[in-house]
């Protein structure tokens, strides 16, 4: 099967409105988040050009952008590598998320309107109707992560601080990378699945009922469970 199909990427014809640099960024980011590129792996522009079917210049621009995001490291004359991964880094990311997201969630609950509530409900519906991916199903994993990300961003979307939300979006992508990467083989399905519907249902109900204390408590528990489930597979 063609590499672009295996990695769940769209072809150039399917993304006519995106610039070549945007396409290269999307292709590469998706593969990084999916764990198809190993931590510490050398990223050679010529190989990426062949992999994604775009030119060297868009590839280099995408690598520079991803180095700003922290998903790629820029070693100057030595080129680019996939960012390393460690248990300590994961826990640092999730600890930062807990601090930022509880503040954002409390502010969103305080200022959210009916439209905000409708967005949360729609995102939850989409999430629960997106099947959990089987191990190795990259495209299904990408679809589920998009729905999962959309739900959590909807919860926080009424918060007033754009900067905190931008920072949180970056942290969410890094934690997504840890959830999806395969360090010592695929994660067991019981670890991946948990009771994910109930967790999100309880969180949504607390948010929509404006129970800030309970909502923040459930959000912290949700992030802590991710830390527990994923960190045991990291040395």
BELVENZI-V534633 format. One record per residue. N is the residue number from 0. NEAR is the number of other C-alpha atoms within 8 Angstrom. Layout:
BEGIN
N,NEAR + N,NEAR
END
This chain:
BEGIN
0,4 + 1,5 + 2,7 + 3,11 + 4,9 + 5,9 + 6,11 + 7,9 + 8,9 + 9,9 + 10,7 + 11,7 + 12,5 + 13,6 + 14,9 + 15,7 + 16,4 + 17,8 + 18,7 + 19,9 + 20,12 + 21,10 + 22,11 + 23,13 + 24,14 + 25,8 + 26,11 + 27,9 + 28,10 + 29,11 + 30,11 + 31,13 + 32,14 + 33,13 + 34,11 + 35,9 + 36,9 + 37,8 + 38,9 + 39,8 + 40,8 + 41,8 + 42,10 + 43,8 + 44,9 + 45,7 + 46,8 + 47,11 + 48,12 + 49,8 + 50,8 + 51,9 + 52,7 + 53,10 + 54,8 + 55,9 + 56,7 + 57,12 + 58,15 + 59,9 + 60,10 + 61,13 + 62,11 + 63,9 + 64,9 + 65,12 + 66,11 + 67,8 + 68,8 + 69,8 + 70,12 + 71,13 + 72,10 + 73,9 + 74,8 + 75,6 + 76,4 + 77,5 + 78,10 + 79,13 + 80,13 + 81,15 + 82,10 + 83,6 + 84,8 + 85,8 + 86,9 + 87,6 + 88,8 + 89,13 + 90,10 + 91,8 + 92,11 + 93,13 + 94,8 + 95,9 + 96,11 + 97,11 + 98,8 + 99,10 + 100,10 + 101,11 + 102,8 + 103,14 + 104,14 + 105,11 + 106,11 + 107,14 + 108,13 + 109,7 + 110,8 + 111,11 + 112,7 + 113,6 + 114,7 + 115,12 + 116,10 + 117,8 + 118,9 + 119,12 + 120,9 + 121,8 + 122,12 + 123,12 + 124,8 + 125,9 + 126,11 + 127,8 + 128,6 + 129,9 + 130,7 + 131,8 + 132,10 + 133,8 + 134,7 + 135,6 + 136,8 + 137,11 + 138,8 + 139,11 + 140,13 + 141,11 + 142,9 + 143,13 + 144,9 + 145,8 + 146,12 + 147,9 + 148,9 + 149,9 + 150,12 + 151,8 + 152,9 + 153,12 + 154,13 + 155,12 + 156,9 + 157,13 + 158,15 + 159,7 + 160,7 + 161,7 + 162,6 + 163,9 + 164,12 + 165,8 + 166,8 + 167,11 + 168,9 + 169,9 + 170,12 + 171,10 + 172,9 + 173,11 + 174,11 + 175,10 + 176,12 + 177,11 + 178,8 + 179,10 + 180,10 + 181,8 + 182,7 + 183,5 + 184,5 + 185,8 + 186,8 + 187,6 + 188,8 + 189,6 + 190,8 + 191,8 + 192,8 + 193,6 + 194,6 + 195,7 + 196,7 + 197,7 + 198,10 + 199,9 + 200,9 + 201,9 + 202,11 + 203,13 + 204,8 + 205,12 + 206,12 + 207,9 + 208,6 + 209,8 + 210,9 + 211,11 + 212,6 + 213,8 + 214,13 + 215,11 + 216,8 + 217,11 + 218,11 + 219,10 + 220,8 + 221,9 + 222,10 + 223,9 + 224,8 + 225,9 + 226,11 + 227,8 + 228,10 + 229,10 + 230,10 + 231,7 + 232,8 + 233,8 + 234,5
END
